[in-house]
Amino acid sequence: MKNRERFLRSLCGDRAGFDLVTIRQVHSSLIWRVGREAASAESQLTGDGLITDKPGLLLGILTADCVPVLVADLRKAAVGAFHAGWRGAVDRIVEKGVGRMRMEFGSRPEDLVAAIGPRIGPCCYPVGEEVRQRFEAQFDYAGELFREVYDSDPVRRKYPMLFLTARAPGHSDLGPATHLDLADANRRQLMAAGLRPEAIHSIGECTSCSPRRFFSYRREQALSGRMMSVIGIRPSPGSS
Ligand SMILES: [Zn+2]
């Protein structure tokens, strides 16, 4: 809570007029339209997306490898914040989020801008075959989201005999691993929803590669902290 206070103070000065709304994240594609009442701790919702057109609310998403995606409609003054791990991406949370903004606020996709925050990169994100299958069942571009990465562990390269297994060819851990580009999966969904490519900004840094800057669940396991990404509409000067 102290870190949150520090973060909000550094972002909003004395925080005048801003209330933070977070959500109990469960890797779903549930999206909530919220107002100021959602800022109280007792009313915390469960889901993975928040949208609002109310000034003075900061929509917060917590991540440590998953992808935080922030969307703003500059014309209608509405914002959205989404949490997209691989499950959320398979469930198209970001595509659905843009759809909800269209429905609730009359947003036009060409007026939207989006930010993709720090997330685990394809460099550090091996996934199982079932994950690839889930994406392939959903997206015709799924093949472009995965890459084969050969083990670059220097110990394994030097002493391959130590790591021989008795499993059938193609089933050992020595073969190429399948790595997922989760940021690109979300960028593709924003584009499929109608955003202009130049309106999508990605920090492009890998949480697992940068221990000094980012928490990473894969790297730190249960000890990992979380980062918070927020978006909100500044209250107009003079309003309460
Ligand atoms: Zn990495």
Boltz pocket constraint, residues with backbone or C-beta under 6 A from the ligand:
constraints:
  - pocket:
      binder: B
      contacts: [[A, 120], [A, 121], [A, 122], [A, 123], [A, 124], [A, 206], [A, 207], [A, 208], [A, 209]]
      max_distance: 6.0
